[in-house]
Amino acid sequence: MSAQAPVRRMTVPQLARRKGGEPIVSLTSYHAHTAAIVDRHADFILVGDSLGMVMHGMETTVGVPLDLMIMHGRAVVRGTRRALVVVDMPFGTYEESPNVAFRNAAQIMKETGCGAVKLEGGRRMAETIRFLTERGIPVMAHIGLTPQSSHVMGGFKTQGRDEETWDMHSEDARAVAEAGAFALVLEGMVEPLAARITREVAIPTIGIGASAECDGQILVLEDMLGLNPSTPPKFVKVYGELGEMIERAVSDYAEEVKSRAFPGEDNVYR
């Protein structure tokens, strides 16, 4: 009986070669147990700084510290075998200078074992992206609606509604691609602009609230599972109603505890 072939993790070059090919599947994950489920279906898993809002009740992602990203990144890497794991660089860890960005990105990669980092920003971050990639740190870029800039943008606003801004977004995309980013997240962007950028750049685009023409798609896992306590954004398709299932299960448990039906005979040691 032949030995089963070892499972090999998706690499950055493999993902980059998917440009224009089979669509890239991605979801966020913040824990080992959900990551193990997602790992069977996703090409890459993003440990997003959205964990500050989803897991820790923050109003924005701005307050997420580096050590929190590293802690959750470690958990996701432990829970996976095949997907490329990408970890967000949180606000304040890469904007100051390329040197500061390198120090923090290197810490993330060394302490989590992830395969790449992601940072927000277009032309203004091109120099930093080039600095990191030339020193062995793969970078996924992120333009359009950039949550870490929500205070400057005045909230979470769809980008590209004014067609006069399209060239600016296209220039951002070209700048990060030319700087060495291996993929590009397009978030909260009008569909025709996202489709245009996908055609213009040589690296895969990953859409979230963008276009079906993007080379891949990503959603926040808790949003698509119906675990978001508030109304999810328009671009989210809810594939499961786990929030309702958990509510029923917790309610049933509480009632059985109160009535002493739990623990039952099958749940105790004799």
DRENTOR-728321 format. One record per residue: x, y, z of N, C-alpha, C, O, CB in turn; residue in one letter. Coordinates in steps of 0.001 Angstrom, whole numbers, plus 500000, padded with zeros to 6 digits. Atoms other than C-alpha are relative to their C-alpha. Glycine has a CB too. Layout:
XYZXYZXYZXYZXYZa
...
//
This chain:
500846498814500000500000500000500000500890501248500000501722501425500890499038499999501230m
499147498821500123501560503289498869499689501011501088498549501148501532499833500642498626s
500185498982498983502114506024501393499255501195499405499449501546498242501358500437500585a
500767498859500460499757508969501147500930501203499800501792501479500634498871500336501003q
499152498851500297501344512031499531499825501071501073498702501327501510499674500574498605a
500110498975498966502146514751502066499211501214499496499278501568498319501397500434500467p
500745498794500341499879517786502118500978501159499950501742501379500890498853500275501022v
499088498876500155501742520803500821499216501309500071498160501449499455500777499897498665r
500662498719499826500821524334501815500129500854498736501167500844498075500584500741501208r
499980499070501123499916526849499105501105501032500211501261501569501308498624500695499836m
498921499028499904502856529123498367499608501304499313498659501349498531501287499436499385t
500241498698500625502967532785497359500140499917498471499261500416497768500977501051500567v
499908500092501467504272532000493815498840499222499373498363499583498297501311499342499609p
501133500756500529501524529403493326498747500861499941498006500823498959499743498758500851q
501175499137499978498863531901494337500112501086498935499136501394498252499820500630501389l
499804498936500992500352534627492140499747499494498584499281500249497731501419500568500104a
500205500562501343500198532289489127498533499748499676498203499391498545500768498707499863r
501427500222500227496425531994489548499324501194499305498118501160499058499307499717501326r
500539498854500711495967535370487832499312499552498712499928498917497855501111501013499692k
500743500334501196493238534929485222499600498545499884499020498144498875500786500368498830g
500329501421500040492808531247486088498826499656500897497873500426501019501199499181500399g
501067500409499093490646529322488522499880501009501138500885501358501757500262498577500555e
500160498986498952489140531825490997500568499552501339500436498395501738498538500346500165p
499363500242498713490975532076494300498972500109501112498229501088501178501156500988500234i
500949500035498888488951531155497395500698500411501281501761499889501618499377498597500151v
499411499572498733489626532944500663498923500391500998497842500847500627500957501170499777s
500832499546498892488037533600504045500928500477501110502115500152501125499040498864500505l
499243499671498792489172535172507280499845498863501003498902498075500929499521501354500616t
500130500887498844489810533077510360500880500546501100501916501157500837500386498525499648s
499260499473498858491009533924513846500320498931501032501023499212502003499218501110500649y
499770501057499015491059530570515681500426498711499303500180498528498110498729499759500847h
499518501255500564492600527148515165498858499122499514498978498486498467500824499249501025a
501056500949500366489275525271515062499252500435498751498931499586497920499021499835501148h
500641499577501240487588527436512400500992499943498841500613499620497715499425501421500146t
498988500062501051490844527625510456500123498588499437500328498418498235501352500470500535a
499893501387500455490951523816510291498877499647499032499076498860498107499980499044501194a
501129500231500912487522523811508620500231500743498689500111500165497609498661500453500648i
499782499178501191488301526654506220501156499464499167501129499558497940500271501455500395v
498794500497500651491668525064505384499703498964498926500452498836497958500928499410501027d
500344501051500959489947522246503518499434500572498700499297499843497719498996499038500618r
500686499428501162488371524662501035500649501267499448500418501615498290498585500299500361h
499454498698500400490366527921500878501428499889499487502199499040499935499954500970501171a
498629499923500497493502528746498930500876500809500950502035500463501179500027500620498597d
499283499288498944494536531349501489499022500460501061497851500720500786500778501200499428f
500789499545498849493272532359504911500625501298500487501836501388500692499955498914501153i
499526498715499498493521535939506077499687500129501478498528500048501886499369501159499216l
500194499634498602494057536636509758499875501521499991500864502240500137501200499488500944v
500227498580500195492478540052509381499939500769501306499565500230502348498736500212499235g
500150499183498797492645542917511813498523500281500311498202500906501321500762501320499836d
501435499990499702488854542744511552499702499215501264498615499346501828499203499424498828s
500192500745498752489316540394514525499762500947501173499121500569502154501218499106500284l
500254499033498939489338543539516664498526500289500164498040500445501284500739501281499726g
501433499731499970485708544169515740499209498718500229498272498688501027499557500669498697m
500759501250499952484546540576515306500174499269501329499206498778501909500422499092498858v
499706500789498815486270538988518298500038500809501292499749500289502370501300499309499817m
499728499224498788486940541853520682499100501213500178499308502008501094501418500448499992h
501009498968499814484038544248520185500452501426499762499798502361500225499479499905501345g
499543498649500298486056547218518936499114500636498928498510499926498124501471499983499543m
500805499304500997484284549870516849500686500058498642500013500055497611499689501400500474e
499220500011501235487079549970514239501205499092500199501406498524501273500447501442499596t
498792500828499912490289548109513469501207500781500501502274500204500706500315499398498649t
498864499138499682492476551051514485500696499610501307501914499751501420499542501436500081v
499425500299498690492999549880518077500640498643500145501077498290501241498970500124501008g
499447501357499908494266546385517237501519500049500153502194500642499312499616499170498751v
498540499988499806497804545835518640500685498846499278500054497856498908500334499939501487p
499206501004500706500571543829517026499969498651500701499851497618500043501432500469499861l
499943501283499294500700541189519759498705499216499868498714497986499926500310500223501468d
501273500695500192497003540419519256499972499304498638499498498173498526498820500990500123l
499922500612501321497561539787515541500900498768500029500591497752499407500517501012498969m
499073501131499915500488537518516371499356498824500727499506497679500300501296500419500714i
500648501073499249498484535535518936498988499254499130498989498023499089499308500566501248m
500999500651500858495613534880516515500660499361498777500213498316498304498931501016499552h
499291500592501130498047534278513649500593498651500329500528497726499519501083500920499531g
499462501292499560499760531514515604498911498935500031499124497807499585500643500131501388r
501098500959499881496413529848516278499574499490498626499350498293498444498802500640500723a
500441500396501338495433529860512597501039499119499322500684498132498677499719501236499141v
498951500839500601498793528479511453499973498602500617500121497610499904501403500647500192v
500072501309499336498510525685514037498834499167499478498937497944499386499870500180501514r
501203500716500412495047524783512765499949499639498531498983499017498088498818500805500329g
500053500199501448495972524602509065501157499154499501502175498986500172500001501336499287t
498967500834500619497965522387506729500262500384498546501383500240498058499599498538500076r
499852499818501446497336523445503129499858501444499528500483501811498533498995499161499293r
500234498639500470496169527083502856501175500917500334501812500765501377498717500554500610a
499060498930499689498565530011502621499363500875501078498200501257500949500365500841498717l
500512499143498929498149532062505819500632501384499858501855501529499837500302499386501413v
499579498607500129498335535851505451499527500746501243498370500614501641499430500658498688v
500348499269498774498395538104508531500037501502499729500999502026499168500971499631501163v
500059498544500132497302541741508540501034500689500886501264500276502023498603500503500347d
499195499109499176499755544365509726499069501066500556498443501789499781501183500637499184m
500967499057499441497746546494512164500458501450499875501627501740499623499744499673501455p
499757498561500104497497550267512118501152500423500904501220500035502070498732500786500358f
498883499471499223500675552027513238501244499146500001502240499508500627499576500200501380g
498832500890499975503053549138512564500819500055498716501866499412498633499554498579500245t
499264499978501275504156549970508998500025501368499313500768501551498349499398498997499060y
500105498720500698503294553568508082501198500924500222501514501739499356498751500701500433e
498957499047499624506202555328509824501187499998499042501666501055498631500484499700501393e
498853500108500902509002554030507613500129498554499537499614497648500192501313500480500696s
499755501371500439510063550982505581500750499178501038500490497984501182500774500005498707p
499239500738498990512500550043508354499113499506501127499231498363501569501107500869500564n
500935500400498941509779550026511008499091498889499477498821497916500181499154501218500490v
500864501018500588507541548048508671500709498659499914500121497620500212499535500434498616a
499253501258500104510274545473508070500141499338501366499943498129501493501389500246499388f
499821500570498666510929545013511778498709499325500478498752498217501014500433501094500998r
501260500561499524507250544431512544499518498840499133498977497861499647498941501079500046n
500391501101500883506572542279509480500839498758500276500318497643500286500141500414498529a
499132501131499682509586540100510298499580499338501305499619498113501419501458500454500087a
500463500559498732508305539672513848498743499174499795498612498087500357499740501113501019q
501234500743500280504884538617512553500330498660499367499819497628499800499065500812499077i
499712501240500716506349536041510187500757499010500868500469497814500838500795500292498744m
499211500900499147508868534640512687499161499398501114499307498217501429501186500743500599k
500727500471498826506424534365515577498713499256499672498173498558500530499685501154500884e
501227500718500364503407533038513659500261498839499054499533497847499077499014500951499365t
499778501011501029504918530978510854499145500225498768499029499329497932499729498633500557g
500848499714501149502609532670508339500841500123498733502069500181498796499193501284500233c
499288499951501267503486532883504647500109501372499385500875501566498442499350499111499045g
499985498653500575502844536580503981499301500951500957498614500529501887499318500024498600a
500721498976499244501612539850505447499170500830499027499420500828497822500984500906500809v
500819499084500802498985542296504206500046501380500631500007501520501853498529499495499885k
500061498625499497499053546065504493499130500848499079498972500549497895501422500610500117l
500925499128500726496704548839503411500737501182499391501727501661499944498885500496500927e
499445498804500615497498551687501029500514499752498606501013498669498301501097500547500842g
499566500107501375498323552358497393501365500611499767502369500126500291499005500644499103g
498724499389500367501004554659495997500836500380501218502060500250501198499758501226499148r
499238499549498826501950555956499438500753498863500676501719499101501401499071500655501004r
499330501140499363502934552438500515500895499221499039501468498198499412498969499067500590m
499224500739500999504725551411497303501464499842500419502035498762500268499922500706498648a
498607500078499571508184552226498667500186498945501087501156498187501071500476501363500504e
499917500981498915507511550149501786499816498584499472500525497668499888498949500300501076t
500224501330500587506160547221499761501266499516499292501658498357499427498805500030499006i
498758500374500695509298547255497607501100499644501007501829498670500820500474501155499078r
498989500237498970511519547445500689499795498632500641500763497902500850499951501104501073f
500289501286499355509793544436502287500255498823499061500898497844499441498553499967500485l
499876501134500919509662542227499200501459499751499618501868498606499430499161500245498738t
498582500180500313513318542868498390500754499325501133501854498810500934500640501337499688e
499361500606498829514119541589501885499309498704500424499471498249501557500001500987501163r
500523501337499766512140538369501635498663499909500682498286498832501144500944499265500777g
501324500036499364508736539352503035498931500183498932498801501275498379499871501101501103i
501064499871500990505834538619500672498889500914500521498482500820501679499431498614499638p
501008499023499603503231541398500711498762499902499117498854499916497890500577501414499941v
501287499836500664499562541365499803499559501439500247499538501888501393498927498959500526m
500409498608499871498363544917499131498477500098500140497760499117499942500485500818498787a
501435499799499715494929546410499898499664501455499691500186502369500329499645499643501506h
500414498644500342493294549432498255498475500068499936497778499076500147500627500445498651i
501439499777500008489831550935497883499554500478501360500100501446501889499244498725499603g
500411499704498640487980551037501182501030499363500926501108498139501031498545499474500298l
498976500498499085490811550725503682499551500308501428499619501458501862501403500643499694t
500601499769498684489300550242507161500881500758500986500364501501501821499632498701500598p
499128499294499064492377551535509006499969501515499776500383502284500644501429499485499870q
500110498568500304491741554906507305498570500507500151498223501559499613500496500276498584s
501422499647499903488064555028508278499791501380500608498840502076500253499259498963500826s
500160498676499396488575558133510405500248501107498980499585502144499014500951500162501190h
499718499015501042490052560011507442498891499993498948498485501045498454501368499718499341v
501038500130501014487418558674505039498623500437500498497705500643499704499933498575499524m
501303499659499449484602559594507413499075498814500127497855498965500073499353501035499160g
500804501210499850483443556017507860500358498984498931501335499144498200498508500330499935g
499772501078500965483222552876505748499199500319498736498039499926498611499589498597500595f
500686499490501181482361554418502374500481499299498731501676499082498535500210501506499876k
499677500628501276482203552740498973500859500942499163500582502138499064498712499615499237t
499068499217500795485032553908496747499688499893498503499270498844498013501432499543500274q
500159500003501450484774554912493087498641500421499507498369500312498311500289498667499483g
501324499549500456481231556257493005500130501207499064499310501382498162499103500360501211r
499695498884500888482676559397491389501027499517498984502165499219499347500530501246500799d
499126500574501020484189558260488092501291500789499826502271500267499295499272499925498682e
498786499195500104486702561105488255501121499466500892502287499806500688499698501446500361e
498983500566499100488497559166491042500567498683499478501503498146500071499408499784501387t
499584501325500454488944555997488984501481499930499660502154498957499999499192499594498800w
498585500025500367492351556936487604500893499952501241501946499315501230500349501226499148d
499236500012498750493582557552491164500094498583500553501167498149500972499356500936501040m
499999501379499496492555554033492225500830499086499083501543498204499561498547499467500115h
499200500798500932494086552539489065501489500233500220502285499295500168499624500333498551s
498600499684499730497346554336489800500479499331501283501614498862501355500196501513500094e
499652500711498763497303552910493337500274498524499717501246497955500214498868500140501041d
499855501422500312496846549398491932501291499727499240502015498784499558498806499511499187a
498772500199500777499651549748489397501241500200500862502231499483500717500036500957498806r
498840499700499161501990551230491995500360498829500911501536498489501040499733501244500837a
499683501098499082501667548340494460500410498752499236501241497974499706498802499691500904v
499600501155500808501885545742491693501442500142499539502215499187499608499071499840498787a
498636499767500461505057547313490297501006499953501147502182499659500935500087501341499292e
499112500031498836506484547528493831500286498587500483501197498378501284499402500803501126a
499704501381499646506284543748494181498926499259500777499131498105501153501220499973500774g
501085500721499330502972542926495880499598498799499147499553498903497921498773500935500250a
500332501207500765501947539382494893498507499866499743498091499066498905500498498770500728f
501449500006500192498188540022495162499448501303500565500137502016501296499330498753500688a
500573498709499650495815542918495733498542499846500395497721499389499600500134500981498838l
501387499997499542492647543154497826499334501298499535499870502389499729499921499854501559v
500823498858500391489990545458496357498746499971500862497900499090500707499644499965498462l
501127500013499055487490546380499070499077501190499781499522502305499508500514500003501443e
501000498939500027484262548367498952500139500909498804500197502130498950500084500811501246g
499711499248501226484745549440495340498913499723498971498479498580498823501401499628499430m
501057500213500989482158549978492610500443498958498980501619498880498624499634501327499292v
499705501185500811481954546967490324500788500296498729501777499611498468498724499319499632e
499231499795501245483117548464486999501439500431500230502315500098499433499318501032499147p
498624499601499695486193550032488613500825498783500407501958498621499955500026501065501120l
499280501211499581487170546743490299500292499100498807501373498519498716499190499227501054a
499793500816501201486714544908486995501105500598499137501927499870498582498692499882499188a
498964499324500797488872547506485222501388499782500593502332499477499864499706501505499906r
498704500193499358491686547247487770500476498565499830501662498323499610499923500360501487i
499645501411500185491593543451487518500598499761498627501539498980498484498775499108500196t
499461500132501360492191543747483773501339500705499849502173500295499042499011500557498984r
498804499169500182494934546338484212501253499460500669502354499661500156499735501364500519e
498813500408499254497235544701486770500349498543499737499484497731499407499790500223501490v
499508501347500303499349541583486354499929499057501187500259497878501058501416500074499511a
500093500849498809498759540290489893498540499699500296497664500457499881500674500680501223i
501394500337499686495617538549491220499342501072500871499955501607501795499931498643500708p
500810499128499156492906540787492622499035499148500811498465498181500306499231501049499149t
500900500720499099490866539586495593498894500971500403499158501977501060500766499436501266i
501098499083499772487441541177495835499280499759501313499084498621501740499032499908498879g
500932500049498872485395542000498912499128501246499858499555502356500175500758499950501420i
500831498863500358482482544188497937500540500662498752500612501889498682499925501003501149g
499371499460501207484036544586494483499317499411498757498220499841498402501531499690499987a
500525500521501267483453542510491315500203498505499898501182497961500408500665500695498817s
499837501431500285482873538916490255501126499759499016501586498626498874498703499410499454a
498883500133500938485574539589487646501355499977500698502370499698500060499968501131498999e
498744500110499260488217539745490380500517498571499920499751497639499680499812500428501477c
499389501328500112490638536823490388499673499096501186499951497897501143501501500136499871d
500404500775498835489324535699493786499076500819500867498837501996500598501217499541500803g
500926499326499088486956536571496605500360499653501440500894498582501727498530499603499693q
499828500235498571487182536923500367498817500587500743498268501611500337501326500609500513i
501009499483499079484596537379503118500475499759501422501314498894501670498612499333499755l
499787500272498576484744537631506886499158498781500354497948498775500125499621501248500902v
500671501269499725483854534126508063498736500192500821497692499628500495500940499056500721l
501155499826499125481522535283510821498837500678499284497677500413499599500390500807501222e
501068499351500774479593537480508374499248498984499158498018498957499173500577501103499099d
500670500933500908478897534691505886499341498834500736498532498111500154500993499464498988m
500634501055499199477945532285508703498816500511500822498214499748501578501022499374500927l
501127499465499259475299534612510126500286500228501466499382500148502297498848499094499868g
499612499764498608477232535363513314500198501480500303500569501844501419501272499241500319l
499877498564499792477307539130512838498738500500500706497649500390500143500223500750498644n
501191499566499265474966540613515506499280501173499357498099501399499621500378500366501396p
500623498888500714474332543651513302499773499609498540500218498547498104500877501279500095s
500256500276501407473169543825509694501313500024499227502030501024499265499000501022499411t
498728500026500727476081542742507496499957500937498799498874501316498353500332498570499540p
499966499141501189477238544920504574499287499356498819499101498139498782501441500319499619p
500720500469501187475407544634501239500757498905499257500148497983498715499736501160499060k
499229500935500815478271542706499656500098498609500617500602497691499970501381500544499776f
499917501301499339477986539836502164498808499129499608497659499562499702500059500173501533v
501049501006500161476017536743501177500077499071501194501134498503501469500148499209498650k
500023500838498802474970534813504278499712498560499577498632498257499070498932500509501030v
500114501396500419475539531099503649499495499089501120499176497928500864501341499501499508y
500495500795498880474460529888507105499464500918501075499819502094501141501105499092500568g
500594499206498909472473531052510111500445499425501339499622499004502152498438500016499902e
499475500601498777474743529864512888499618500783501241499514500211502326501497499886499918l
500419499204498851473732532749515134498710499486500594498587499360501812499840501448499607g
501287500528499541470181531407515323500180498612500604499556498294501616498985499949498839e
499771501346499470471444527837515844500638500058501381500249499309502277500887499192499046m
499345499876498699473707528896518701499022500508501048499019500032502183501211500939499907i
501005499464499076470895530906520293499059498902500481498768498813501673499197501123499329e
500903501096499623468573527874520231500717499003500911500158498552501910499462499279498739r
499258500974499203471265525566521589500245500512501419500079499766502384501333499670499326a
499748499430498679472152527909524460498712500082500804498711499835502010500635501390499875v
501299499926499327468464528412525267499564498629500518499088498500501646498938500563499046s
500361501361499590467838524650525344500852499546501182500342498933502120500164499019498821d
499095500360498901470867524131527580499564500678501298499493500036502346501457500393499656y
500398499261498805469744526834529998498732499410500623498631499278501842499780501478499660a
501247500566499496466266525325530272500233498643500660499632498344501692498986499864498866e
499741501324499426467619521831530921500768500094501312500554499288502218500776499138499010e
499302499802498732469982523110533608498996500402501080499042499884502196501112501078499856v
500978499510499032467099524917535327499028498899500440498585498869501588499223501170499407k
500944501076499668464859521839535166500701498754500529500041497761500834499176499637498778s
499156501118499572467713519512536235499951498799499048500275497677499436499584499558501380r
499965501054501013467295517505533031501429499747499518501738498672499004499101500371498814a
498579500132500313470997518104532405500799500308501251500516501298501927500416500940498828f
499557501189500725473239516397533263499063498819500253498540498640501353501433499632500406p
500817501195499885471287513216532572500850498775500294502047498874500568499199499788498729g
499334501246499667472159509595533136501220499751499087502226499188499520499006498835499892e
498906500217500945474365509551530029501165500967500204502215500818499580499485500125498589d
498995498947499847476350512545531247500704499971501344501455500893501662499364501338499809n
499355500085498691477476511398534695500735498671500121500464497742499360498962500155501140v
499215501217499794479920508752535968499422499227501165499127499805502212501491500329500250y
500513500881498943478665505792538019501108499043500419500901498207501299498735499209499519r
//
